[in-house]
Amino acid sequence: MLILDNNTRWNSTFNMMLRFFEMLQAFEALVRSEKQLESITFQEE
């Protein structure tokens, strides 16, 4: 489950980003499999 950012919890943004990167492969697979999401890409900057 994704973690949402929360103003009242210290470190919630960091935890949210960690969870996103843990789930990145699943997100990429979803984007590849759904035609409606073709415009979404994940790129390192």
mmCIF file of the N, C-alpha and C atoms, coordinates in Angstrom:
data_MODEL
# 
_entry.id   MODEL 
# 
loop_
_atom_site.group_PDB 
_atom_site.id 
_atom_site.type_symbol 
_atom_site.label_atom_id 
_atom_site.label_alt_id 
_atom_site.label_comp_id 
_atom_site.label_asym_id 
_atom_site.label_entity_id 
_atom_site.label_seq_id 
_atom_site.pdbx_PDB_ins_code 
_atom_site.Cartn_x 
_atom_site.Cartn_y 
_atom_site.Cartn_z 
_atom_site.occupancy 
_atom_site.B_iso_or_equiv 
_atom_site.pdbx_formal_charge 
_atom_site.auth_seq_id 
_atom_site.auth_comp_id 
_atom_site.auth_asym_id 
_atom_site.auth_atom_id 
_atom_site.pdbx_PDB_model_num 
ATOM 1   N N  . MET A 1 1  ? 0.849  -1.168 0.000   1.00 0.00 ? 1  MET A N  1 
ATOM 2   C CA . MET A 1 1  ? 0.000  0.000  0.000   1.00 0.00 ? 1  MET A CA 1 
ATOM 3   C C  . MET A 1 1  ? 0.900  1.239  0.000   1.00 0.00 ? 1  MET A C  1 
ATOM 4   N N  . LEU A 1 2  ? 0.503  2.236  -0.757  1.00 0.00 ? 2  LEU A N  1 
ATOM 5   C CA . LEU A 1 2  ? 1.256  3.485  -0.791  1.00 0.00 ? 2  LEU A CA 1 
ATOM 6   C C  . LEU A 1 2  ? 1.097  4.246  0.516   1.00 0.00 ? 2  LEU A C  1 
ATOM 7   N N  . ILE A 1 3  ? 2.116  5.005  0.846   1.00 0.00 ? 3  ILE A N  1 
ATOM 8   C CA . ILE A 1 3  ? 2.080  5.864  2.023   1.00 0.00 ? 3  ILE A CA 1 
ATOM 9   C C  . ILE A 1 3  ? 1.842  7.283  1.534   1.00 0.00 ? 3  ILE A C  1 
ATOM 10  N N  . LEU A 1 4  ? 0.905  7.983  2.140   1.00 0.00 ? 4  LEU A N  1 
ATOM 11  C CA . LEU A 1 4  ? 0.606  9.360  1.756   1.00 0.00 ? 4  LEU A CA 1 
ATOM 12  C C  . LEU A 1 4  ? 1.400  10.340 2.606   1.00 0.00 ? 4  LEU A C  1 
ATOM 13  N N  . ASP A 1 5  ? 1.749  11.454 1.999   1.00 0.00 ? 5  ASP A N  1 
ATOM 14  C CA . ASP A 1 5  ? 2.426  12.518 2.725   1.00 0.00 ? 5  ASP A CA 1 
ATOM 15  C C  . ASP A 1 5  ? 1.475  13.079 3.776   1.00 0.00 ? 5  ASP A C  1 
ATOM 16  N N  . ASN A 1 6  ? 2.019  13.453 4.915   1.00 0.00 ? 6  ASN A N  1 
ATOM 17  C CA . ASN A 1 6  ? 1.197  13.920 6.022   1.00 0.00 ? 6  ASN A CA 1 
ATOM 18  C C  . ASN A 1 6  ? 1.948  15.033 6.743   1.00 0.00 ? 6  ASN A C  1 
ATOM 19  N N  . ASN A 1 7  ? 1.359  16.218 6.829   1.00 0.00 ? 7  ASN A N  1 
ATOM 20  C CA . ASN A 1 7  ? 2.027  17.366 7.451   1.00 0.00 ? 7  ASN A CA 1 
ATOM 21  C C  . ASN A 1 7  ? 2.314  17.174 8.934   1.00 0.00 ? 7  ASN A C  1 
ATOM 22  N N  . THR A 1 8  ? 1.549  16.344 9.610   1.00 0.00 ? 8  THR A N  1 
ATOM 23  C CA . THR A 1 8  ? 1.720  16.210 11.058  1.00 0.00 ? 8  THR A CA 1 
ATOM 24  C C  . THR A 1 8  ? 2.701  15.106 11.451  1.00 0.00 ? 8  THR A C  1 
ATOM 25  N N  . ARG A 1 9  ? 3.183  14.361 10.489  1.00 0.00 ? 9  ARG A N  1 
ATOM 26  C CA . ARG A 1 9  ? 4.126  13.279 10.804  1.00 0.00 ? 9  ARG A CA 1 
ATOM 27  C C  . ARG A 1 9  ? 5.500  13.600 10.254  1.00 0.00 ? 9  ARG A C  1 
ATOM 28  N N  . TRP A 1 10 ? 6.458  13.636 11.129  1.00 0.00 ? 10 TRP A N  1 
ATOM 29  C CA . TRP A 1 10 ? 7.835  13.854 10.733  1.00 0.00 ? 10 TRP A CA 1 
ATOM 30  C C  . TRP A 1 10 ? 8.272  12.696 9.852   1.00 0.00 ? 10 TRP A C  1 
ATOM 31  N N  . ASN A 1 11 ? 8.947  12.987 8.771   1.00 0.00 ? 11 ASN A N  1 
ATOM 32  C CA . ASN A 1 11 ? 9.528  11.985 7.878   1.00 0.00 ? 11 ASN A CA 1 
ATOM 33  C C  . ASN A 1 11 ? 8.523  11.321 6.939   1.00 0.00 ? 11 ASN A C  1 
ATOM 34  N N  . SER A 1 12 ? 7.286  11.773 6.877   1.00 0.00 ? 12 SER A N  1 
ATOM 35  C CA . SER A 1 12 ? 6.301  11.093 6.037   1.00 0.00 ? 12 SER A CA 1 
ATOM 36  C C  . SER A 1 12 ? 6.632  11.205 4.548   1.00 0.00 ? 12 SER A C  1 
ATOM 37  N N  . THR A 1 13 ? 7.211  12.322 4.118   1.00 0.00 ? 13 THR A N  1 
ATOM 38  C CA . THR A 1 13 ? 7.584  12.462 2.706   1.00 0.00 ? 13 THR A CA 1 
ATOM 39  C C  . THR A 1 13 ? 8.672  11.453 2.353   1.00 0.00 ? 13 THR A C  1 
ATOM 40  N N  . PHE A 1 14 ? 9.650  11.309 3.228   1.00 0.00 ? 14 PHE A N  1 
ATOM 41  C CA . PHE A 1 14 ? 10.725 10.343 3.011   1.00 0.00 ? 14 PHE A CA 1 
ATOM 42  C C  . PHE A 1 14 ? 10.162 8.925  2.918   1.00 0.00 ? 14 PHE A C  1 
ATOM 43  N N  . ASN A 1 15 ? 9.280  8.563  3.834   1.00 0.00 ? 15 ASN A N  1 
ATOM 44  C CA . ASN A 1 15 ? 8.674  7.226  3.821   1.00 0.00 ? 15 ASN A CA 1 
ATOM 45  C C  . ASN A 1 15 ? 7.827  7.011  2.574   1.00 0.00 ? 15 ASN A C  1 
ATOM 46  N N  . MET A 1 16 ? 7.130  8.049  2.126   1.00 0.00 ? 16 MET A N  1 
ATOM 47  C CA . MET A 1 16 ? 6.325  7.964  0.915   1.00 0.00 ? 16 MET A CA 1 
ATOM 48  C C  . MET A 1 16 ? 7.224  7.675  -0.292  1.00 0.00 ? 16 MET A C  1 
ATOM 49  N N  . MET A 1 17 ? 8.354  8.367  -0.380  1.00 0.00 ? 17 MET A N  1 
ATOM 50  C CA . MET A 1 17 ? 9.269  8.164  -1.505  1.00 0.00 ? 17 MET A CA 1 
ATOM 51  C C  . MET A 1 17 ? 9.926  6.779  -1.453  1.00 0.00 ? 17 MET A C  1 
ATOM 52  N N  . LEU A 1 18 ? 10.300 6.325  -0.274  1.00 0.00 ? 18 LEU A N  1 
ATOM 53  C CA . LEU A 1 18 ? 10.862 4.973  -0.151  1.00 0.00 ? 18 LEU A CA 1 
ATOM 54  C C  . LEU A 1 18 ? 9.879  3.929  -0.659  1.00 0.00 ? 18 LEU A C  1 
ATOM 55  N N  . ARG A 1 19 ? 8.626  4.045  -0.270  1.00 0.00 ? 19 ARG A N  1 
ATOM 56  C CA . ARG A 1 19 ? 7.611  3.076  -0.702  1.00 0.00 ? 19 ARG A CA 1 
ATOM 57  C C  . ARG A 1 19 ? 7.419  3.141  -2.212  1.00 0.00 ? 19 ARG A C  1 
ATOM 58  N N  . PHE A 1 20 ? 7.432  4.346  -2.788  1.00 0.00 ? 20 PHE A N  1 
ATOM 59  C CA . PHE A 1 20 ? 7.298  4.479  -4.239  1.00 0.00 ? 20 PHE A CA 1 
ATOM 60  C C  . PHE A 1 20 ? 8.412  3.711  -4.946  1.00 0.00 ? 20 PHE A C  1 
ATOM 61  N N  . PHE A 1 21 ? 9.657  3.897  -4.484  1.00 0.00 ? 21 PHE A N  1 
ATOM 62  C CA . PHE A 1 21 ? 10.775 3.224  -5.141  1.00 0.00 ? 21 PHE A CA 1 
ATOM 63  C C  . PHE A 1 21 ? 10.735 1.710  -4.928  1.00 0.00 ? 21 PHE A C  1 
ATOM 64  N N  . GLU A 1 22 ? 10.195 1.255  -3.807  1.00 0.00 ? 22 GLU A N  1 
ATOM 65  C CA . GLU A 1 22 ? 10.012 -0.180 -3.594  1.00 0.00 ? 22 GLU A CA 1 
ATOM 66  C C  . GLU A 1 22 ? 9.006  -0.748 -4.597  1.00 0.00 ? 22 GLU A C  1 
ATOM 67  N N  . MET A 1 23 ? 8.031  0.054  -4.997  1.00 0.00 ? 23 MET A N  1 
ATOM 68  C CA . MET A 1 23 ? 6.957  -0.402 -5.876  1.00 0.00 ? 23 MET A CA 1 
ATOM 69  C C  . MET A 1 23 ? 7.151  0.036  -7.328  1.00 0.00 ? 23 MET A C  1 
ATOM 70  N N  . LEU A 1 24 ? 8.294  0.610  -7.653  1.00 0.00 ? 24 LEU A N  1 
ATOM 71  C CA . LEU A 1 24 ? 8.517  1.179  -8.980  1.00 0.00 ? 24 LEU A CA 1 
ATOM 72  C C  . LEU A 1 24 ? 8.325  0.152  -10.095 1.00 0.00 ? 24 LEU A C  1 
ATOM 73  N N  . GLN A 1 25 ? 8.835  -1.055 -9.937  1.00 0.00 ? 25 GLN A N  1 
ATOM 74  C CA . GLN A 1 25 ? 8.676  -2.063 -10.992 1.00 0.00 ? 25 GLN A CA 1 
ATOM 75  C C  . GLN A 1 25 ? 7.201  -2.383 -11.242 1.00 0.00 ? 25 GLN A C  1 
ATOM 76  N N  . ALA A 1 26 ? 6.419  -2.429 -10.194 1.00 0.00 ? 26 ALA A N  1 
ATOM 77  C CA . ALA A 1 26 ? 4.984  -2.688 -10.357 1.00 0.00 ? 26 ALA A CA 1 
ATOM 78  C C  . ALA A 1 26 ? 4.310  -1.532 -11.087 1.00 0.00 ? 26 ALA A C  1 
ATOM 79  N N  . PHE A 1 27 ? 4.683  -0.298 -10.751 1.00 0.00 ? 27 PHE A N  1 
ATOM 80  C CA . PHE A 1 27 ? 4.123  0.864  -11.446 1.00 0.00 ? 27 PHE A CA 1 
ATOM 81  C C  . PHE A 1 27 ? 4.491  0.844  -12.923 1.00 0.00 ? 27 PHE A C  1 
ATOM 82  N N  . GLU A 1 28 ? 5.750  0.529  -13.222 1.00 0.00 ? 28 GLU A N  1 
ATOM 83  C CA . GLU A 1 28 ? 6.184  0.488  -14.617 1.00 0.00 ? 28 GLU A CA 1 
ATOM 84  C C  . GLU A 1 28 ? 5.431  -0.588 -15.393 1.00 0.00 ? 28 GLU A C  1 
ATOM 85  N N  . ALA A 1 29 ? 5.215  -1.747 -14.792 1.00 0.00 ? 29 ALA A N  1 
ATOM 86  C CA . ALA A 1 29 ? 4.463  -2.820 -15.450 1.00 0.00 ? 29 ALA A CA 1 
ATOM 87  C C  . ALA A 1 29 ? 3.026  -2.388 -15.714 1.00 0.00 ? 29 ALA A C  1 
ATOM 88  N N  . LEU A 1 30 ? 2.419  -1.711 -14.768 1.00 0.00 ? 30 LEU A N  1 
ATOM 89  C CA . LEU A 1 30 ? 1.050  -1.219 -14.940 1.00 0.00 ? 30 LEU A CA 1 
ATOM 90  C C  . LEU A 1 30 ? 0.973  -0.222 -16.092 1.00 0.00 ? 30 LEU A C  1 
ATOM 91  N N  . VAL A 1 31 ? 1.913  0.713  -16.139 1.00 0.00 ? 31 VAL A N  1 
ATOM 92  C CA . VAL A 1 31 ? 1.923  1.726  -17.197 1.00 0.00 ? 31 VAL A CA 1 
ATOM 93  C C  . VAL A 1 31 ? 2.099  1.064  -18.558 1.00 0.00 ? 31 VAL A C  1 
ATOM 94  N N  . ARG A 1 32 ? 2.966  0.049  -18.645 1.00 0.00 ? 32 ARG A N  1 
ATOM 95  C CA . ARG A 1 32 ? 3.171  -0.646 -19.922 1.00 0.00 ? 32 ARG A CA 1 
ATOM 96  C C  . ARG A 1 32 ? 1.928  -1.415 -20.353 1.00 0.00 ? 32 ARG A C  1 
ATOM 97  N N  . SER A 1 33 ? 1.159  -1.927 -19.407 1.00 0.00 ? 33 SER A N  1 
ATOM 98  C CA . SER A 1 33 ? 0.019  -2.777 -19.754 1.00 0.00 ? 33 SER A CA 1 
ATOM 99  C C  . SER A 1 33 ? -1.274 -2.003 -20.028 1.00 0.00 ? 33 SER A C  1 
ATOM 100 N N  . GLU A 1 34 ? -1.347 -0.754 -19.615 1.00 0.00 ? 34 GLU A N  1 
ATOM 101 C CA . GLU A 1 34 ? -2.573 0.035  -19.779 1.00 0.00 ? 34 GLU A CA 1 
ATOM 102 C C  . GLU A 1 34 ? -2.374 1.122  -20.834 1.00 0.00 ? 34 GLU A C  1 
ATOM 103 N N  . LYS A 1 35 ? -3.097 1.031  -21.920 1.00 0.00 ? 35 LYS A N  1 
ATOM 104 C CA . LYS A 1 35 ? -2.973 2.001  -23.015 1.00 0.00 ? 35 LYS A CA 1 
ATOM 105 C C  . LYS A 1 35 ? -3.254 3.430  -22.554 1.00 0.00 ? 35 LYS A C  1 
ATOM 106 N N  . GLN A 1 36 ? -4.179 3.612  -21.620 1.00 0.00 ? 36 GLN A N  1 
ATOM 107 C CA . GLN A 1 36 ? -4.541 4.956  -21.146 1.00 0.00 ? 36 GLN A CA 1 
ATOM 108 C C  . GLN A 1 36 ? -3.377 5.638  -20.426 1.00 0.00 ? 36 GLN A C  1 
ATOM 109 N N  . LEU A 1 37 ? -2.416 4.866  -19.970 1.00 0.00 ? 37 LEU A N  1 
ATOM 110 C CA . LEU A 1 37 ? -1.312 5.416  -19.182 1.00 0.00 ? 37 LEU A CA 1 
ATOM 111 C C  . LEU A 1 37 ? -0.022 5.570  -19.984 1.00 0.00 ? 37 LEU A C  1 
ATOM 112 N N  . GLU A 1 38 ? -0.085 5.396  -21.304 1.00 0.00 ? 38 GLU A N  1 
ATOM 113 C CA . GLU A 1 38 ? 1.119  5.437  -22.130 1.00 0.00 ? 38 GLU A CA 1 
ATOM 114 C C  . GLU A 1 38 ? 1.894  6.744  -22.008 1.00 0.00 ? 38 GLU A C  1 
ATOM 115 N N  . SER A 1 39 ? 1.221  7.832  -21.684 1.00 0.00 ? 39 SER A N  1 
ATOM 116 C CA . SER A 1 39 ? 1.901  9.130  -21.613 1.00 0.00 ? 39 SER A CA 1 
ATOM 117 C C  . SER A 1 39 ? 2.712  9.293  -20.324 1.00 0.00 ? 39 SER A C  1 
ATOM 118 N N  . ILE A 1 40 ? 2.549  8.374  -19.381 1.00 0.00 ? 40 ILE A N  1 
ATOM 119 C CA . ILE A 1 40 ? 3.281  8.453  -18.113 1.00 0.00 ? 40 ILE A CA 1 
ATOM 120 C C  . ILE A 1 40 ? 4.603  7.709  -18.253 1.00 0.00 ? 40 ILE A C  1 
ATOM 121 N N  . THR A 1 41 ? 5.689  8.351  -17.884 1.00 0.00 ? 41 THR A N  1 
ATOM 122 C CA . THR A 1 41 ? 6.990  7.689  -17.890 1.00 0.00 ? 41 THR A CA 1 
ATOM 123 C C  . THR A 1 41 ? 7.714  7.998  -16.594 1.00 0.00 ? 41 THR A C  1 
ATOM 124 N N  . PHE A 1 42 ? 8.589  7.098  -16.201 1.00 0.00 ? 42 PHE A N  1 
ATOM 125 C CA . PHE A 1 42 ? 9.424  7.292  -15.022 1.00 0.00 ? 42 PHE A CA 1 
ATOM 126 C C  . PHE A 1 42 ? 10.858 7.394  -15.512 1.00 0.00 ? 42 PHE A C  1 
ATOM 127 N N  . GLN A 1 43 ? 11.460 8.551  -15.318 1.00 0.00 ? 43 GLN A N  1 
ATOM 128 C CA . GLN A 1 43 ? 12.819 8.770  -15.790 1.00 0.00 ? 43 GLN A CA 1 
ATOM 129 C C  . GLN A 1 43 ? 13.680 9.306  -14.667 1.00 0.00 ? 43 GLN A C  1 
ATOM 130 N N  . GLU A 1 44 ? 14.946 8.856  -14.658 1.00 0.00 ? 44 GLU A N  1 
ATOM 131 C CA . GLU A 1 44 ? 15.892 9.422  -13.714 1.00 0.00 ? 44 GLU A CA 1 
ATOM 132 C C  . GLU A 1 44 ? 16.379 10.744 -14.269 1.00 0.00 ? 44 GLU A C  1 
ATOM 133 N N  . GLU A 1 45 ? 16.536 11.722 -13.409 1.00 0.00 ? 45 GLU A N  1 
ATOM 134 C CA . GLU A 1 45 ? 17.016 13.034 -13.858 1.00 0.00 ? 45 GLU A CA 1 
ATOM 135 C C  . GLU A 1 45 ? 18.396 13.293 -13.335 1.00 0.00 ? 45 GLU A C  1 
# 
